[in-house]
Amino acid sequence: MGENLNKKVASLFGLIFVVGFTTAGLFFLRNKFLIRYDNYKYDLSVKRERQLRECIFLLQIRTTNLKSNNRISTCQNNIKAGLLAIEKNKGNEQEFYRERGITKNFRGDYLGSVKDLSKAIDINPYDYLAHVFRGIANRGLDKDQTAIADLDWAIGLKNNSLEFCLPYYERGKSKYLQNNYAGALADLNKAIDICPNKFDAFYQTRAMVNYRLNNPSGELSDINKAIELNPHNPEHYTHRGMHKHDQKDYSGAIDDQNKAIKINPRLGLAYNNRAVSKVMGLKDDKGSCDDYKKAASLGFKPAIRFLKTPGARWCTVDDGIKKRRSARFIYRPELMEKESD
């Protein structure tokens, strides 16, 4: 009987050992799985954050290079998917408000963008991208000084990521709108130093500044670089055409406007400026008149206003071309928004 009891006790201890060992093994495997799962979720989060920041930068620069079209489309889908995921689980409110504010920025809802980004900044005052895009939104609301303050703060954070050149670029644009051309040039030089040979918009904008600073060689060099980086943007050719017009190279100016129109046949700016070069360089009054009317039909407001003036009667009456007398105006891309209102 004693032997049977000993056997039962031994069996019980054996069972306890097996159960304990199995439980410990399962607990170990569970923890290992959870650690791996947490790492996986963290890696996904980091990857999504990196993708988002790259997408935001790509979309903000708004490159029209054909090779980037698929990336831009993918980025837009990633941002939408990210917003939906965050909206379902607002565990990270700061991230939610930041990304929704950036999305509103792209849609032109600058007031809504400022409200959301301000909430993100209230939660985390060191959110670099929230400051950058709140600055962009404030500029969209014609609050240039407030925009510069946000961009100053972003620059002061000394972010080491690729898009760190973005606040310099945006601050340069804001200074340009304040007619602070020297300050704009300094910021654009810094942006290009950080991100050289990457973004045509940087060189296009610096070309505008060089024009204002009466630096035609710098203007031409920058616009040629913009065309080299992105030969599919019609405004680059329009700008170079206007530069050639200023240098009295009217045939070259018309050639560049033709290239712009070939890329975008609905670019009223190109028709307007081709009209000026035709009448001043080639004395092609009829061709010039046709281009003015085409620009007006496309809604280009300076052409519409011009054709309503008494000085445009040479173009608006049947026999007027024989009695041509008028000042004609050429517009650079950066002036189109301001002067076409």
C-alpha positions in Angstrom: 0.0 0.0 0.0 2.9 2.3 0.8 4.4 1.6 -2.5 1.2 2.5 -4.3 1.0 5.8 -2.4 4.5 6.7 -3.3 3.7 5.9 -7.0 0.7 8.2 -6.9 2.6 11.0 -5.2 5.4 10.6 -7.8 2.8 10.6 -10.6 1.2 13.7 -9.2 4.5 15.5 -9.0 5.3 14.4 -12.5 2.0 15.8 -13.7 2.6 19.0 -11.9 6.1 19.3 -13.4 4.7 18.6 -17.0 1.9 21.1 -16.5 4.2 23.7 -15.0 6.8 23.2 -17.7 4.2 23.4 -20.5 2.6 26.5 -18.9 6.0 28.2 -18.6 6.7 27.3 -22.2 3.4 28.6 -23.4 3.9 31.8 -21.4 7.4 32.2 -22.8 6.1 31.7 -26.4 3.2 34.1 -25.7 5.5 36.8 -24.5 7.9 36.3 -27.4 5.0 36.5 -29.8 3.7 39.7 -28.1 7.1 41.3 -28.2 7.4 40.4 -31.9 3.9 41.7 -32.5 4.6 44.9 -30.6 7.8 45.3 -32.6 5.8 44.6 -35.8 3.3 47.3 -34.9 6.1 49.7 -34.0 7.8 49.0 -37.3 4.5 49.5 -39.2 4.0 52.8 -37.3 7.5 54.0 -38.1 7.2 52.9 -41.7 3.8 54.6 -42.1 5.2 57.8 -40.4 8.1 57.8 -42.8 5.9 57.2 -45.8 3.5 59.9 -44.6 6.3 62.5 -44.2 7.8 61.6 -47.7 4.3 61.9 -49.2 3.6 65.2 -47.5 6.8 66.6 -48.9 6.2 65.2 -52.4 2.7 66.6 -52.5 3.6 69.9 -51.1 6.3 70.5 -53.7 3.7 69.3 -56.2 6.1 68.0 -58.8 4.5 67.3 -62.1 7.3 65.0 -63.3 5.6 62.1 -65.1 7.7 59.6 -63.2 6.3 60.9 -60.0 2.6 60.5 -60.9 2.3 57.0 -59.5 4.1 58.0 -56.3 1.8 61.0 -55.8 -1.3 58.8 -56.3 0.0 56.2 -53.9 0.8 59.0 -51.4 -2.7 60.4 -51.6 -4.2 57.0 -51.0 -1.8 56.4 -48.0 -2.8 59.6 -46.4 -6.5 58.8 -46.8 -6.0 55.3 -45.4 -4.0 56.7 -42.5 -6.7 59.2 -41.7 -9.4 56.5 -41.7 -7.3 54.3 -39.4 -6.7 57.2 -37.0 -10.4 58.3 -37.0 -11.5 54.8 -36.0 -9.1 54.8 -33.1 -8.3 58.3 -31.9 -5.7 57.0 -29.4 -3.2 59.5 -30.7 -5.2 62.7 -31.0 -2.1 64.8 -31.8 -1.4 62.7 -34.8 -5.0 62.7 -35.9 -5.3 66.5 -35.8 -2.0 67.0 -37.5 -2.8 64.7 -40.4 -6.3 66.0 -40.8 -5.0 69.5 -40.7 -2.5 68.7 -43.4 -5.2 67.1 -45.6 -7.4 70.2 -45.2 -4.4 72.3 -46.2 -4.0 70.4 -49.5 -7.8 70.8 -50.1 -7.5 74.6 -49.7 -9.4 74.7 -46.4 -6.9 76.9 -44.7 -9.0 78.0 -41.8 -9.9 74.4 -41.0 -6.3 73.4 -41.4 -5.1 76.1 -38.9 -7.7 75.0 -36.4 -6.7 71.3 -36.5 -3.0 72.0 -36.6 -3.3 74.4 -33.6 -4.9 71.5 -31.7 -2.0 69.3 -32.6 0.5 71.9 -31.5 -1.4 72.4 -28.2 -0.9 68.7 -27.5 2.7 68.7 -28.7 4.4 72.1 -29.2 7.4 70.5 -30.8 5.4 68.9 -33.7 7.6 70.0 -36.6 5.3 69.3 -39.5 2.3 70.9 -37.7 4.2 74.2 -37.5 5.3 74.0 -41.1 1.8 73.4 -42.5 0.2 75.9 -40.1 2.6 78.4 -41.6 1.5 77.4 -45.1 -2.1 77.7 -44.1 -1.7 81.1 -42.5 0.0 82.3 -45.7 -3.1 81.0 -47.6 -5.2 83.3 -45.3 -2.9 86.2 -46.2 -1.3 86.2 -42.7 2.2 86.3 -44.0 3.9 87.4 -40.7 2.0 84.8 -38.7 3.1 82.2 -41.3 6.8 83.3 -41.0 6.5 83.0 -37.2 5.4 79.3 -37.5 8.2 78.6 -40.1 10.8 80.3 -37.8 9.7 77.9 -35.0 9.9 74.9 -37.3 13.4 75.9 -38.4 14.4 76.3 -34.8 13.5 72.7 -34.1 16.4 71.7 -36.3 14.7 68.6 -37.7 17.2 66.3 -39.4 14.8 64.7 -41.9 14.7 65.3 -45.6 11.9 67.7 -45.5 13.9 70.1 -43.3 14.5 72.2 -46.5 10.7 72.7 -46.7 10.3 75.4 -44.1 13.2 77.4 -45.6 11.4 77.1 -49.0 8.0 78.1 -47.6 9.5 81.0 -45.5 11.3 82.2 -48.7 7.9 82.3 -50.5 6.3 84.2 -47.6 9.2 86.8 -47.6 8.8 87.1 -51.4 5.1 88.0 -50.9 6.2 90.7 -48.4 8.6 92.1 -51.1 11.6 91.0 -48.9 13.5 89.7 -51.9 16.9 89.6 -50.2 15.5 87.6 -47.3 13.6 85.3 -49.7 16.8 84.7 -51.7 18.7 83.7 -48.5 16.0 81.2 -47.5 15.8 79.7 -51.0 19.6 79.4 -51.1 19.4 77.5 -47.8 16.6 75.2 -49.0 18.6 74.4 -52.1 21.8 73.8 -50.1 20.0 71.2 -47.9 18.1 69.6 -50.9 20.3 70.3 -54.0 19.2 69.1 -57.4 15.9 67.6 -56.1 13.0 69.9 -56.5 12.2 72.1 -59.6 9.9 74.3 -57.5 12.9 75.6 -55.5 14.7 76.7 -58.6 11.5 78.1 -60.2 10.8 80.3 -57.1 14.4 81.5 -56.8 14.3 82.4 -60.5 11.3 84.7 -59.6 13.3 86.3 -56.8 16.3 86.8 -59.1 14.1 88.6 -61.6 12.9 90.9 -58.8 16.6 91.5 -57.8 17.4 92.4 -61.5 19.7 89.4 -61.8 18.8 88.1 -65.3 21.7 85.6 -65.5 20.7 84.1 -62.1 17.1 84.0 -63.3 17.9 82.1 -66.5 20.3 79.7 -64.7 17.6 78.8 -62.2 14.8 78.4 -64.7 17.0 76.2 -66.9 17.7 74.0 -63.9 14.0 73.8 -63.1 13.4 72.6 -66.7 16.2 70.1 -66.4 14.7 68.6 -63.2 11.1 68.7 -64.5 10.7 69.2 -68.3 6.9 68.5 -68.0 6.0 71.7 -66.1 4.6 74.2 -68.6 5.1 77.2 -66.3 8.8 76.7 -66.5 8.8 77.3 -70.3 6.4 80.2 -69.8 8.8 81.8 -67.4 11.8 81.3 -69.6 9.8 82.7 -72.5 9.2 85.8 -70.5 12.9 86.1 -69.7 13.7 85.8 -73.4 11.1 88.5 -74.2 12.8 90.8 -71.7 16.1 90.2 -73.6 14.3 91.0 -76.8 14.7 87.4 -78.1 11.1 87.4 -79.3 11.3 84.3 -81.5 12.9 82.4 -78.6 10.1 83.7 -76.3 7.4 82.5 -78.7 9.1 79.1 -79.0 9.0 78.6 -75.3 5.4 79.7 -75.0 4.6 77.2 -77.8 6.2 74.5 -75.6 4.1 75.5 -72.6 0.9 75.4 -74.7 1.8 72.0 -76.1 2.1 70.6 -72.6 -1.0 72.5 -71.3 -3.3 73.8 -74.1 -5.5 75.5 -71.5 -2.8 77.7 -70.0 -4.1 81.2 -70.5 -0.9 82.8 -69.2 1.1 81.3 -72.1 -1.4 82.6 -74.8 -1.4 86.1 -73.2 2.4 86.3 -73.2 2.8 84.8 -76.7 0.4 87.6 -77.8 2.8 90.2 -76.4 5.8 88.7 -78.1 4.0 88.4 -81.4 2.9 92.0 -81.6 6.2 93.5 -80.2 8.7 91.2 -82.0 7.0 89.9 -85.1 4.5 92.7 -85.7 1.9 89.9 -86.0 -1.2 91.9 -85.0 -3.7 89.2 -86.0 -1.8 86.4 -84.3 -1.5 88.5 -81.2 -5.2 89.4 -81.2 -6.1 85.7 -81.6 -3.9 84.8 -78.6 -5.4 87.6 -76.4 -8.9 86.3 -77.2 -7.9 82.7 -76.5 -6.4 83.7 -73.2 -9.6 85.5 -72.3 -11.7 82.6 -73.4 -9.7 80.4 -70.9 -10.5 82.8 -68.1 -7.2 84.6 -67.8 -8.4 87.7 -66.1 -5.6 90.2 -67.3 -6.5 89.3 -70.9 -10.2 89.8 -70.2 -9.6 93.2 -68.6 -7.2 94.2 -71.4 -9.8 93.5 -74.1 -12.3 95.7 -72.4 -10.0 98.7 -72.4 -10.2 101.4 -75.1 -6.7 100.7 -76.0 -7.7 97.2 -77.2 -10.1 98.4 -79.8 -7.5 97.4 -82.5 -8.3 93.8 -81.5 -12.0 94.0 -80.7 -13.4 95.9 -83.8 -13.3 94.5 -87.3 -11.0 97.1 -88.8 -9.1 97.9 -85.6 -5.9 96.1 -86.4 -5.0 98.8 -88.9 -5.2 101.3 -86.1 -3.3 99.5 -83.4 -2.4 101.6 -80.4 -2.0 100.1 -76.9 0.3 99.2 -74.1 0.6 95.4 -73.8 1.4 93.5 -70.6 3.4 90.4 -70.0 2.9 88.4 -66.8 5.2 86.1 -64.9 3.8 83.0 -63.3 4.2 84.3 -59.8 2.2 87.4 -60.6 -0.7 85.5 -62.2 -2.6 84.8 -59.0 -2.2 88.4 -57.7 -2.7 90.3 -60.9 -5.4 88.1 -62.4 -7.9 88.8 -59.5 
